[in-house]
Amino acid sequence: MAILYLAGAVLCVVLYFAFLKRFTYWKSRGVPQYSLLVNFRELLLGLISHRGTTETIQTIYNAFPGSRYCGDYQCSTPILVIRDLELIKKVAVVDFDHFTDHVNMSVAQDSEPIWKNNLLALKGDKWKDMRATLSPSFTSSKMKAMFNLISNYSKAFVEYCEEHPDQAHSMEMKDVFTRFTNDIIATCAFGINCDSMRNPQNEFYLMGKDITNFTGFWVNFRMIFTFLFPRLAKRLQITFFSKRATHFFATLIRENIASREQNGIIRPDMIHLLLEARKGKAREDSRFTVTEGVADRQEEKRKKEQLTDLDITAQALIFFLAGFDTVSSLMCFMAHELAVNADIQERLQLEVDDIMRQCEGNITYEALSKMEYMDMVVSETMRKWPSPVFSNRACTKSYTIEPEKEGEKAVKLNVNDPILIPIFAIHRDENNYENPTRFDPERFNRENKASVLPYQFIPFGVGPRSCIGNRFALMETKLAFFYLLSKFNLVVTEKTDVPLQLDKHAFHLNAKNGFWLGLKARTP
């Protein structure tokens, strides 16, 4: 019996040091975190109830209201959650050189080369170089050049809805808006024309759905396996993305590049800009300087490195992933809020009608930019329903967060230590926004907008690694709703969830039962 007790004691000690001690990492450093018991309770609740990422992060954020930061764990890896707005500014902007990279996903390095080469996953100087290469694609002048193209697609989208009133009576808006954003990205990033409303089974759209599908047993298994066992996944040829879809997009880009180079085709889109960069053309209007803080000899070395077809494919693909899902989600939440807040929709339609009269039916880039209430509605949608619920950074140079409040200790972060910026939780904090669950565009009127603190509203992330395509996303969204609201009222149907229920199985914000709304033709 004594031997059994001893064996049990040894087992407990081994279990503690092998596993449980990991969950005391932050507590031992004076950082507020859940107790060991609560950590396991939260983990079990998450596994049993399938509580979503958004709810989990918000629960942790709300648990420590007086703290500038708090500790959490991704599986058993310690991660520091930054709560304080000034501290967010410090780590993501002021001291950006200590946090230049996103948290490393092992999958990116070994089992998915098309992911490894995209702007989101690139690190250090390679990221700076690619950011500088891509930045000219998203300046105001480039947005203005693409304005008519997107405007025409928006008109065609609304015309289809007019021609099919039987479908418009009740529509699942996620399906509708992903088809719209699919066609916009197809032409702006891949240089091809689609019409996914009239041709719902076109290959480009089907492959887009395939590569952005993150649900189902096999898909989840593939994602988890490539993340936990990247080298084995590479050996077994298990990939993060669908092989069929990645082959389709890679072939499409390769053939597109060959056609342009052989036939001298020039088209003002992302592929053209990347091909110009490959030839060594100057980046005349880039807002990000690759040589900032980098020695000249390092820059000369990088200049010799040409962009490959894989590099170009990776950038076009990440642009597709962001636009296909993120922008369509923004549109879905905005449509839902307008449908359930008829007074807000009516006021926005008054502005739309006024601009329509001023422009004689053909809106201009300048006129769209001056639509104040449209901007207020879009901003409030991104405040209440931010597409990225969080952002992360990896420590790239040792960094110490010095104590400022009573009871704080210096927190040292080592290379590769992750931090998390809880965007959704910040946007829903009642200390930042009064009655944060209420949809109120007046938060962003001229007077109130000036009182919104820096880093209190961060729908596109923070600092140099914020979303490069924010102008494109906003223009695309505003144009879609400008034409849609000029012809239709968005109305709730028997399938509409009021209030909206979030899908806890989704990694990002999504409706549990879909975004069902109706389009009711406006009377002249």
Legacy VTK file of the C-alpha trace (Angstrom):
# vtk DataFile Version 3.0
C-alpha trace
ASCII
DATASET POLYDATA
POINTS 524 float
0.000 0.000 0.000
2.841 2.365 0.864
4.327 1.736 -2.564
1.003 2.690 -4.200
0.850 5.933 -2.201
4.428 6.696 -3.184
3.714 5.919 -6.839
0.655 8.168 -6.691
2.659 10.991 -5.164
5.385 10.635 -7.786
2.737 10.628 -10.531
1.202 13.831 -9.159
4.599 15.533 -9.065
5.403 14.413 -12.602
1.960 15.539 -13.810
2.389 18.928 -12.142
5.789 19.670 -13.637
4.986 18.124 -17.014
1.659 19.830 -17.539
0.000 21.782 -14.745
2.989 24.013 -13.982
2.672 25.510 -17.477
-0.546 27.153 -16.339
1.194 29.044 -13.528
3.550 30.852 -15.930
1.897 34.265 -15.655
1.037 34.007 -11.982
4.684 33.321 -11.132
5.610 36.550 -12.953
3.086 38.730 -11.202
0.736 38.964 -14.186
-3.002 38.637 -13.402
-4.481 35.413 -14.731
-7.184 32.950 -13.855
-6.400 30.570 -11.041
-5.272 27.114 -12.093
-8.727 25.732 -11.263
-10.514 28.396 -13.348
-8.095 27.870 -16.234
-9.123 24.216 -16.427
-12.781 25.071 -15.968
-12.594 27.536 -18.888
-10.750 24.965 -21.011
-13.355 22.286 -20.278
-16.249 24.686 -20.891
-14.738 25.574 -24.223
-14.388 21.929 -25.206
-17.825 20.880 -23.960
-19.907 23.863 -25.113
-17.768 24.699 -28.153
-17.582 28.275 -26.915
-16.233 30.420 -29.718
-12.964 32.322 -29.925
-14.743 35.665 -29.611
-16.589 34.765 -26.417
-13.508 33.199 -24.839
-11.300 36.253 -25.431
-14.017 38.642 -24.244
-14.481 36.623 -21.032
-10.757 36.825 -20.288
-10.664 40.549 -21.128
-13.626 41.334 -18.859
-12.218 39.330 -15.954
-9.470 41.895 -15.222
-11.047 45.374 -15.613
-8.354 47.244 -13.669
-5.344 45.703 -15.397
-3.324 46.959 -18.358
-2.713 43.359 -19.379
-3.529 39.823 -18.308
-2.210 36.346 -18.954
-3.838 33.609 -20.989
-2.851 30.347 -22.676
-3.286 29.029 -26.203
-3.407 25.336 -25.439
-0.474 25.464 -23.010
1.467 28.333 -24.622
1.448 31.538 -22.535
0.106 34.608 -24.357
-0.137 38.139 -22.967
-3.457 39.916 -23.605
-2.994 43.694 -23.887
-5.986 45.607 -22.481
-4.683 49.172 -22.105
-4.994 51.494 -25.138
-1.739 53.313 -24.455
0.101 50.025 -24.054
-1.353 48.839 -27.380
0.039 51.984 -28.996
3.420 51.395 -27.380
3.915 47.782 -28.451
2.251 48.005 -31.890
3.444 51.448 -32.993
6.045 53.203 -30.835
8.126 50.083 -30.205
7.076 48.295 -33.370
10.640 47.125 -34.058
10.213 44.739 -31.094
6.960 43.307 -32.484
7.322 43.317 -36.263
5.860 39.863 -36.928
2.607 38.050 -36.473
2.629 34.981 -34.276
4.327 32.156 -36.133
2.140 29.368 -37.453
4.326 26.344 -37.924
2.133 25.288 -40.811
3.393 28.256 -42.772
6.981 27.132 -42.703
6.759 23.502 -43.663
3.508 22.287 -45.130
2.030 25.232 -47.024
4.443 27.279 -49.188
1.660 29.327 -50.758
0.788 30.549 -47.235
4.388 31.096 -46.184
4.947 33.646 -48.951
1.955 35.904 -48.365
2.121 39.332 -46.730
0.356 38.228 -43.557
2.816 35.419 -42.841
6.060 37.073 -44.017
8.489 38.284 -41.382
11.194 40.884 -40.913
12.815 42.375 -44.003
10.863 40.117 -46.361
7.646 41.535 -44.963
8.929 45.125 -45.259
9.900 44.541 -48.864
6.564 42.991 -49.801
4.591 45.636 -47.915
6.431 48.344 -49.864
5.744 46.490 -53.109
2.027 46.145 -52.439
1.331 49.532 -50.828
1.022 51.401 -54.154
-1.898 49.121 -55.050
-3.972 50.614 -52.259
-3.286 54.342 -52.404
-6.094 56.819 -53.081
-5.002 57.175 -56.700
-5.214 53.403 -57.281
-8.594 53.224 -55.557
-9.816 56.005 -57.812
-8.568 54.097 -60.871
-10.541 50.982 -59.843
-13.629 52.936 -58.776
-15.552 52.660 -62.064
-14.804 48.955 -62.328
-16.232 48.248 -58.861
-19.105 50.681 -59.447
-20.140 48.821 -62.598
-20.055 45.481 -60.782
-22.200 46.999 -58.011
-24.754 48.205 -60.560
-24.867 44.792 -62.213
-25.353 43.128 -58.825
-28.352 45.324 -58.006
-29.783 44.895 -61.524
-29.740 41.125 -61.010
-31.738 41.552 -57.796
-34.242 43.723 -59.679
-34.595 41.097 -62.391
-35.223 38.278 -59.869
-37.828 39.500 -57.351
-38.690 35.906 -56.477
-35.173 35.424 -55.091
-34.973 38.895 -53.554
-38.005 38.118 -51.366
-35.787 36.075 -49.027
-32.034 35.838 -49.475
-29.172 34.395 -47.429
-26.963 37.477 -47.557
-23.700 35.678 -46.822
-24.127 33.689 -50.002
-25.143 36.806 -51.937
-22.326 39.038 -50.705
-19.611 36.409 -51.092
-20.612 36.089 -54.744
-20.365 39.860 -55.114
-16.963 40.134 -53.385
-15.756 37.089 -55.328
-16.371 38.876 -58.616
-14.706 42.092 -57.427
-11.552 40.262 -56.352
-11.530 38.125 -59.479
-11.221 41.216 -61.647
-9.063 43.413 -59.356
-6.575 40.795 -58.160
-6.701 37.957 -60.700
-7.548 39.870 -63.861
-10.555 37.768 -64.884
-14.274 38.508 -65.189
-16.941 36.525 -63.348
-20.668 36.854 -62.818
-21.349 34.639 -59.831
-24.989 35.691 -59.481
-25.949 34.698 -63.021
-23.429 31.865 -63.189
-23.493 30.456 -59.635
-21.439 27.360 -60.475
-18.485 29.152 -62.085
-15.201 27.499 -61.191
-13.571 30.576 -59.678
-16.362 30.946 -57.118
-16.461 27.229 -56.296
-12.704 27.141 -55.758
-13.009 30.259 -53.603
-15.575 28.556 -51.400
-13.346 25.499 -51.225
-10.245 27.383 -50.083
-12.154 29.458 -47.519
-14.033 26.505 -46.052
-12.977 26.082 -42.414
-15.777 23.795 -41.236
-16.266 20.034 -41.261
-14.398 17.154 -39.662
-11.750 16.632 -42.354
-11.082 20.340 -42.749
-10.667 20.813 -38.984
-8.480 17.726 -38.760
-6.273 19.018 -41.578
-5.909 22.440 -39.935
-5.086 21.058 -36.494
-2.726 18.394 -37.840
-0.706 20.828 -39.972
-0.501 23.250 -37.056
0.623 20.686 -34.447
2.765 18.437 -36.664
4.008 20.560 -39.587
6.970 18.353 -40.533
4.935 15.159 -40.428
2.166 16.883 -42.378
4.672 17.812 -45.062
5.937 14.232 -45.215
2.377 12.885 -45.472
1.438 15.640 -47.943
-1.365 16.915 -45.710
-1.890 20.605 -46.436
-3.635 23.469 -44.647
-5.566 24.497 -47.756
-7.330 22.273 -50.243
-4.801 20.964 -52.794
-7.347 21.243 -55.559
-8.054 24.900 -54.804
-4.417 25.963 -54.398
-3.527 24.213 -57.665
-6.374 26.033 -59.403
-5.313 29.498 -58.228
-1.597 28.852 -58.799
-2.295 27.673 -62.364
-4.609 30.621 -62.996
-1.965 33.137 -61.913
0.834 31.377 -63.812
-1.152 31.337 -67.056
-2.284 34.939 -66.518
1.316 36.094 -66.043
2.501 34.188 -69.122
-0.275 35.682 -71.252
0.494 39.224 -70.137
4.224 38.894 -70.673
3.858 37.242 -74.078
1.167 39.578 -75.414
2.189 42.819 -73.705
-1.152 43.064 -71.859
-1.337 45.900 -69.328
-4.167 45.925 -66.798
-4.221 48.246 -63.719
-4.468 45.563 -61.046
-2.371 43.824 -58.416
-0.746 41.333 -60.799
0.438 44.176 -63.042
1.983 45.997 -60.085
3.800 42.870 -58.902
5.102 42.187 -62.401
6.392 45.763 -62.548
8.112 45.227 -59.197
9.705 42.054 -60.549
11.179 44.138 -63.376
12.652 46.532 -60.828
10.296 49.445 -61.452
10.269 52.191 -58.825
7.562 52.197 -56.190
6.804 55.850 -56.690
3.886 56.343 -54.302
4.553 53.761 -51.599
3.731 55.011 -48.123
6.039 52.497 -46.464
9.795 52.735 -46.886
11.622 49.441 -46.969
14.931 51.060 -46.063
13.592 52.463 -42.817
16.009 51.260 -40.168
17.758 48.919 -42.623
21.350 49.243 -43.766
21.927 50.094 -47.440
23.899 46.932 -48.064
20.952 44.842 -46.856
18.649 46.725 -49.202
20.979 46.146 -52.144
20.997 42.443 -51.398
17.200 42.321 -51.359
16.934 44.223 -54.630
18.637 41.311 -56.326
15.925 38.932 -55.147
13.202 38.759 -57.770
9.575 38.057 -57.056
8.642 34.553 -58.128
5.329 33.390 -59.548
4.717 31.779 -56.147
5.202 35.166 -54.424
2.699 36.781 -56.770
0.213 33.929 -56.322
0.522 34.135 -52.529
-0.289 37.866 -52.453
-3.268 37.486 -54.781
-4.518 34.570 -52.683
-4.320 36.398 -49.335
-6.125 39.324 -50.945
-8.791 36.859 -52.052
-9.089 35.263 -48.588
-9.457 38.664 -46.922
-11.951 40.029 -49.412
-14.011 36.889 -49.960
-14.858 36.380 -46.291
-13.939 39.498 -44.307
-15.558 42.105 -46.565
-18.627 39.965 -47.208
-19.018 39.545 -43.425
-18.903 43.318 -42.952
-21.630 43.664 -45.589
-23.758 40.987 -43.918
-23.653 42.604 -40.491
-24.331 46.047 -41.976
-27.316 44.720 -43.929
-28.708 43.056 -40.793
-28.349 46.205 -38.692
-30.040 48.340 -41.348
-32.924 45.861 -41.636
-33.609 45.802 -37.878
-33.026 49.569 -37.503
-35.396 50.954 -40.137
-34.936 54.563 -38.996
-31.184 54.365 -39.605
-31.752 52.753 -43.008
-34.219 55.487 -43.983
-31.801 58.240 -43.036
-29.016 56.588 -45.033
-31.338 56.278 -48.030
-32.031 60.015 -47.859
-28.296 60.628 -48.214
-28.069 58.086 -51.035
-30.964 59.740 -52.881
-29.421 63.182 -52.447
-26.054 62.063 -53.863
-27.830 60.225 -56.677
-29.559 63.468 -57.693
-26.360 65.492 -57.458
-24.440 62.993 -59.602
-27.352 62.399 -61.991
-27.288 58.663 -61.301
-23.530 58.164 -61.745
-21.753 58.488 -58.427
-18.136 59.640 -58.417
-15.219 58.697 -56.174
-15.267 62.174 -54.615
-19.013 62.069 -53.948
-18.800 58.655 -52.266
-15.935 59.905 -50.081
-18.092 62.792 -48.845
-21.040 60.657 -47.709
-20.855 61.320 -43.976
-23.749 59.196 -42.795
-22.647 56.271 -44.954
-19.264 56.485 -43.283
-20.906 56.648 -39.849
-22.981 53.526 -40.521
-20.020 51.559 -41.882
-17.838 52.647 -38.943
-20.452 51.632 -36.382
-20.838 48.254 -38.086
-17.078 47.681 -37.824
-17.167 48.856 -34.218
-19.908 46.469 -33.164
-18.945 43.610 -35.495
-15.206 43.847 -36.271
-14.177 41.230 -38.822
-10.875 40.480 -37.068
-11.914 39.769 -33.464
-8.289 40.007 -32.402
-4.808 40.720 -33.687
-1.540 39.214 -32.545
2.171 39.952 -32.573
5.285 37.935 -31.816
8.098 39.489 -29.821
11.072 39.777 -32.205
13.496 41.451 -29.770
13.474 41.065 -25.997
11.145 43.621 -24.460
10.169 44.712 -20.966
6.843 46.253 -20.004
7.732 48.555 -17.152
5.353 48.808 -14.165
3.129 51.905 -14.060
0.350 50.981 -11.648
0.556 49.995 -8.015
1.142 46.288 -7.653
2.547 45.812 -11.149
5.877 44.138 -11.784
8.124 44.454 -14.806
7.051 41.904 -17.430
9.828 40.612 -19.644
8.941 39.196 -23.050
11.442 36.998 -24.842
11.845 36.404 -28.567
8.822 34.544 -30.020
6.624 35.283 -26.987
3.120 36.101 -28.313
0.858 39.014 -27.413
-2.818 39.402 -28.285
-4.805 42.588 -28.963
-8.513 41.825 -28.261
-10.229 44.043 -30.858
-13.791 42.773 -30.338
-13.533 43.058 -26.544
-12.149 46.614 -26.783
-14.992 47.632 -29.110
-17.539 46.108 -26.708
-16.038 47.593 -23.510
-18.577 49.878 -21.815
-15.678 52.028 -20.602
-14.911 52.789 -24.239
-18.461 52.988 -25.610
-21.684 53.654 -23.752
-24.171 50.798 -24.184
-21.758 48.998 -26.566
-24.265 46.388 -27.798
-26.545 49.111 -29.236
-26.083 49.982 -32.912
-25.648 53.765 -32.961
-23.940 55.454 -35.931
-24.020 58.774 -34.021
-20.925 57.586 -32.174
-19.066 58.527 -35.361
-20.643 61.864 -36.236
-18.341 64.872 -36.551
-18.590 65.860 -32.909
-18.427 62.426 -31.312
-15.823 61.012 -33.695
-13.284 63.517 -32.377
-13.759 62.135 -28.857
-13.039 58.515 -29.819
-9.643 57.802 -28.309
-6.779 56.510 -30.449
-6.721 52.687 -30.487
-10.261 52.590 -29.109
-11.474 51.896 -32.648
-9.194 49.464 -34.498
-11.267 47.451 -37.005
-8.308 47.067 -39.369
-5.687 46.317 -36.728
-2.932 48.549 -35.403
0.315 50.070 -36.627
2.420 49.189 -39.679
0.953 45.668 -39.784
-2.631 46.887 -39.998
-4.742 45.797 -42.962
-3.255 47.101 -46.198
-6.568 46.829 -48.042
-8.731 48.991 -45.762
-9.440 51.625 -48.440
-10.437 48.939 -50.920
-12.761 47.225 -48.423
-14.481 50.483 -47.494
-14.959 51.607 -51.090
-16.330 48.214 -52.116
-18.780 48.129 -49.187
-20.004 51.694 -49.647
-20.566 51.264 -53.385
-22.518 48.042 -52.886
-24.850 49.650 -50.357
-25.152 52.894 -52.309
-26.698 51.107 -55.284
-28.551 48.531 -53.199
-30.302 51.119 -51.013
-31.120 53.305 -53.988
-33.412 50.532 -55.268
-34.384 48.411 -52.243
-35.349 48.436 -48.597
-33.638 45.760 -46.515
-36.333 43.997 -44.460
-36.477 41.174 -41.935
-38.162 37.914 -42.933
-39.512 34.918 -41.039
-36.001 33.435 -41.199
-34.240 36.475 -39.744
-32.789 36.011 -36.258
-33.607 39.018 -34.067
-31.449 39.368 -32.079
-28.689 37.896 -34.193
-27.151 34.693 -32.849
-23.438 34.128 -33.396
-22.047 30.817 -34.597
-19.826 29.534 -31.784
-18.142 27.045 -34.102
-16.843 29.778 -36.418
-13.328 31.147 -35.981
-14.487 34.642 -36.984
-17.838 36.367 -36.476
-20.656 34.652 -38.326
-24.399 34.152 -37.882
-25.476 30.826 -36.418
-28.496 30.457 -38.702
-27.341 32.585 -41.596
-28.055 36.205 -42.545
-31.585 35.898 -43.930
-33.106 39.161 -45.186
-35.487 40.334 -47.864
-35.066 43.020 -50.524
-38.258 45.029 -50.978
-38.318 47.284 -54.027
-38.633 50.965 -53.136
-41.594 52.852 -54.530
-40.702 55.904 -56.659
LINES 1 525
524 0 1 2 3 4 5 6 7 8 9 10 11 12 13 14 15 16 17 18 19 20 21 22 23 24 25 26 27 28 29 30 31 32 33 34 35 36 37 38 39 40 41 42 43 44 45 46 47 48 49 50 51 52 53 54 55 56 57 58 59 60 61 62 63 64 65 66 67 68 69 70 71 72 73 74 75 76 77 78 79 80 81 82 83 84 85 86 87 88 89 90 91 92 93 94 95 96 97 98 99 100 101 102 103 104 105 106 107 108 109 110 111 112 113 114 115 116 117 118 119 120 121 122 123 124 125 126 127 128 129 130 131 132 133 134 135 136 137 138 139 140 141 142 143 144 145 146 147 148 149 150 151 152 153 154 155 156 157 158 159 160 161 162 163 164 165 166 167 168 169 170 171 172 173 174 175 176 177 178 179 180 181 182 183 184 185 186 187 188 189 190 191 192 193 194 195 196 197 198 199 200 201 202 203 204 205 206 207 208 209 210 211 212 213 214 215 216 217 218 219 220 221 222 223 224 225 226 227 228 229 230 231 232 233 234 235 236 237 238 239 240 241 242 243 244 245 246 247 248 249 250 251 252 253 254 255 256 257 258 259 260 261 262 263 264 265 266 267 268 269 270 271 272 273 274 275 276 277 278 279 280 281 282 283 284 285 286 287 288 289 290 291 292 293 294 295 296 297 298 299 300 301 302 303 304 305 306 307 308 309 310 311 312 313 314 315 316 317 318 319 320 321 322 323 324 325 326 327 328 329 330 331 332 333 334 335 336 337 338 339 340 341 342 343 344 345 346 347 348 349 350 351 352 353 354 355 356 357 358 359 360 361 362 363 364 365 366 367 368 369 370 371 372 373 374 375 376 377 378 379 380 381 382 383 384 385 386 387 388 389 390 391 392 393 394 395 396 397 398 399 400 401 402 403 404 405 406 407 408 409 410 411 412 413 414 415 416 417 418 419 420 421 422 423 424 425 426 427 428 429 430 431 432 433 434 435 436 437 438 439 440 441 442 443 444 445 446 447 448 449 450 451 452 453 454 455 456 457 458 459 460 461 462 463 464 465 466 467 468 469 470 471 472 473 474 475 476 477 478 479 480 481 482 483 484 485 486 487 488 489 490 491 492 493 494 495 496 497 498 499 500 501 502 503 504 505 506 507 508 509 510 511 512 513 514 515 516 517 518 519 520 521 522 523
